[in-house]
Amino acid sequence: MKVTSTSCICPVLVCLCFVQRCYGTAHQGSIKVTRNQTKHIEGETEVHHRPKRGWVWNQFFVLEEHMGPDPQYVGKLHSNSDKGDGSVKYILTGEGAGTIFIIDDTTGDIHSTKSLDREQKTHYVLHAQAIDRRTNKPLEPESEFIIKVQDINDNAPKFTDGPYIVTVPEMSDMGTSVLQVTATDADDPTYGNSARVVYSILQGQPYFSVDPKTGVIRTALHNMDREAREHYSVVIQAKDMAGQVGGLSGSTTVNITLTDVNDNPPRFPQKHYQLYVPESAQVGSAVGKIKANDADTGSNADMTYSIINGDGVGIFSISTDKETREGILSLKKPLNYEKKKSYTLNIEGANTHLDFRFSHLGPFKDATMLKIIVGDVDEPPLFSMPSYVMEVYENAKIGTVVGTVLAQDPDSANSLVRYFIDYKPEDDRFFNIDANTGTIKTTKVLDREETPWYNITVAASENDNPGLLSHVTVGIRVLDVNDNPPELAREYDIVVCENSKPGQVIHTISATDKDDFANGPRFNFFLDEHLSINPNFTLKDNEAAAAPSPSGFVHAREMGACGPAMQKPSCPRLA
């Protein structure tokens, strides 16, 4: 089959026509291919001749999205064997043959019967053949050709990743890159400007700009302040046809948030504060809070508080609550309204994380004055001593004065004080106290040998406010008197050997006394004169003994037999 090239202009596509050179592949015989779009190559002249074998012919073109009422003309096949008498039959096979593309088997005209979409399929490969209508024998070998779908601008640019959420630090330099957006266009980028996209900003000026070619969004102002405005919604448009009128467009939204930097120092809302603290506040307790405001967020707003001077430096301390960023004022020493009624503190709040790029906006600290008013509180009576120790002799008469406690109202009112002993129900009440004077007296006779020490609790209250109580411990020591005779330490059963020598110590006896040491030893030992005395034995004081339990020696006066109390068979020899 031979393919010839002709030059023609299809009347139905005058609006898109251009002159294009057609080529074909030479075979025995020839088919002349006439297409709907051709062009003359500049510098060449049209030559009509029989094409040679080996020519490569270009594809046909069909316009996509054709919406006309009639089938779209694609091109024409013509064999040199065709004399116009209808004896030649043209056959079309391949992709879309008979469904999308039809051929007039007599004239060789090819038409497209459907609207095509280049973005779905860019070209179709078909085969053409001319046969003898009467014999059905091929007049030409089968030839292959391509029908390419011609692009039109039927696709708008699309942002596949939007909407976008991005951040940029506040106070950034003008021109700081924020984000690059990219729109894609499904049209043919090699044909015309259908896929040539230009970017522009529809919303977000004058704060941001976009590069029309690259889609890079940048800050357009100096020193954008997050504290003035934090969030921006920027609308970016992408338009094809290089942005010309009639181009298709798509848009996306870029939500931009300014992130914080430390560009704001802390500030106390007031330069002078006043705080009331009752004098009854406990040492170590929190008595107040103070806060400096910082327009920044996160770690950029972190700060510490300190007391820089004032007459209350030793009385109060301040710490920082990291969660609330408040200064917590605590009491270091007790307050006394009657001694000092107010204190003054100078308190400073300072950022802990500084950004030296913005040091010119500082200093990043602030100070304020805090006046602390000490509140007068009706306090309970105050005893003159933290505890008392008193003494009383045992066997003292009931009503004997043991001692006196003293408590006073520490407040300026100086109310009268009443006293009482805080007994438990099960306690024996050996003492009472004068409610007005605080004098403690005995209510029972005391025995040191039974109880040498008493602990009682004395309470004091004000007449004007009985509910306010103070307590103090009173220890009472019972002093000894010599009211107990000495007693032998135990009962003695003495054994004396018959061969004991005169003057020999045969036993030592000892005595005890329940009284105190001062009223006990030394003891004097002697034989009871009212009883008959055995002349064989004598009792002598051990005057040299210094032990707590004095003793006496029993001596044998002359030799004699062992007494009837002896039960042992023998006695030890005595030197």
C-alpha positions, 0 to 999 in steps of 0.5 A, a space after each residue: 500500500 502506498 500513502 500519499 500526502 496532500 495539503 488541505 484545510 478542513 472547513 469545519 475546523 477553520 477556527 483551529 486549523 493550521 498547516 501541517 505536513 503529512 507523511 505516509 509509509 510507502 507500500 506497493 500501490 498507494 493510499 492517499 491520506 487527507 487529514 483535517 489539519 495540515 500545515 506547510 513547513 516554512 521554506 518548502 513548496 508543495 510537490 505532488 508526486 508519488 511517495 516513496 516507500 519508507 515514508 513515516 506519516 504522522 497521526 491524525 488529530 481530533 479535537 477533544 470535547 466536541 459537542 457539535 450535532 454532527 460527527 467530527 471529521 477526522 481525515 480521509 483515506 484514498 488509494 491510487 487504485 480508487 478510480 471513483 467507480 466504487 470498486 474500492 472498499 475501505 476498511 478501518 480496524 483497531 482502537 475505537 474502530 466502528 464505535 468511536 471512529 467510523 469510515 465511509 467504505 466508499 469515500 474513505 472519510 473518517 469521522 469521530 462519533 463521540 466526544 473524546 476526553 484527552 485526559 482519559 485517553 490521548 491517542 488511538 492506534 488504528 489500521 487501514 486497508 483497501 480491498 476490491 469490493 467484488 473479490 474482497 482481495 486486498 488492493 494494499 497491505 494493511 497500514 497502521 496510523 494514529 489518531 491523537 486527541 487534540 487538547 483544549 483547555 477544559 481542566 482548571 488547575 487543582 490544589 491537591 493538598 489544600 487546605 493548608 495549615 502552616 505557621 510562621 514566627 511573629 516579627 519575621 523579616 519581610 519576605 520570609 518564606 511561609 509555604 510553597 503551594 502547587 496546583 496541577 492542570 490535567 491539560 496538555 502541558 506541551 500544547 499551548 498555555 492550557 496547563 501553564 499556571 500562574 498564582 495570585 493572592 485573592 485574600 490575605 493582602 497586604 500581609 502576605 504575597 505569592 510568587 506568580 510562577 513558583 507559588 511560594 507564599 511570603 510575608 509582605 510586612 515587617 514585624 507582624 505581631 502575634 499579640 495584635 493578630 494571630 491567625 490569617 486566612 489566605 486564599 491563593 488562586 491558580 489560573 491557567 492560560 498564563 493568567 490570561 482572560 478566559 483561563 480556568 482557575 482554582 483556589 485554595 485556603 492557607 491558614 497561617 498562624 503566627 507563632 510566639 517569640 519573646 518580644 514582650 516583657 512582663 508587666 505588673 498591672 499596678 505599681 502599688 499593691 496592698 495585702 492584708 495578713 492577720 498576725 495569726 498567720 502560720 509560719 510557712 503558710 502562703 499569705 498572698 499572690 501577685 502576678 505580672 502579665 506577659 502577652 507572650 505564651 508558652 515558655 516565652 511567658 515563663 518568669 520568676 519572682 523575687 523580693 529585691 528590697 524592703 523592710 519585710 525581706 526577712 519576714 516574707 519569702 516569694 516563690 513562683 507557681 510554674 503553672 499559673 505564673 503567679 508569685 506566691 508570698 509566704 511567711 518566714 517568721 511570726 507576725 505581731 501586730 502589737 510590735 509592727 503593723 506593716 511591711 513594705 516589699 519591692 517585688 520583681 518579675 523577670 522572664 527566664 527565657 530571653 531572645 537576644 534578637 529582641 533585647 532592644 524591646 526590654 528590659 524583660 522584667 518589671 517591679 512593683 511595691 507591695 505594702 503588707 498590712 498586719 491585721 490585729 487578731 484576738 489572740 489567746 492568753 500568753 503564759 509567761 513561760 513555755 512550761 513550769 516546774 514546781 515543788 511541794 513536800 509530801 505530807 503537806 497539808 491540804 491547801 498548801 500552795 505549790 506555785 503560781 502560773 501567769 498568763 496575759 492577754 497579748 492584745 492591746 485590750 489586755 483582757 482579764 484572764 481566768 485559769 483552770 486545770 485541764 483534767 481528764 475524767 479519769 484523773 485523780 485531782 490532787 491539785 486545784 488552781 485559783 481561777 483569778 490568780 493562777 495559784 496552784 494548791 494541793 487538794 490531797 496529802 501527797 506521798 512521794 513514795 507512791 507518786 514522786 512527780 505530777 504533770 498537769 495541764 493548765 489552761 487560760 482563757 480571756 474573760 471577753 472571749 472564753 473560746 480562745 484558750 492557751 495551755 501550758 504544762 506544769 510539772 510538780 516534783 514531790 519533795 521527800 520528808 523522813 517519814 519511813 523507818 529503815 527496814 531489813 532488806 530481807 529476813 535472815 536465818 544465820 548459821 554459825 559453825 561451832 569452831 568459829 573464832 571470837 570476833 569473827 564476822 559470821 554474817 552481814 545484814 543490810 537495811 533499806 529506807 523508802 525515803 529519799 537518799 538524804 533521809 535514808 542512809 546512814 543507818 545505825 544498827 543495834 540489838 533490840 534492848 527489849 529482847 534477851 541478848 545472847 552473849 555469844 554474839 555482837 552487832 557492829 555498824 559497818 562505818 566504813 561502808 559507803 554503799 547506798 544500802 548500809 550494813 552491819 556485821 554480826 560477830 562471834 564472841 566465843 566458841 560454841 556449838 552451832 545453833 539449832 538453825 544450822 542445817 548444813 553438815 559442815 561449815 567452811 574453815 575461816 582464816 
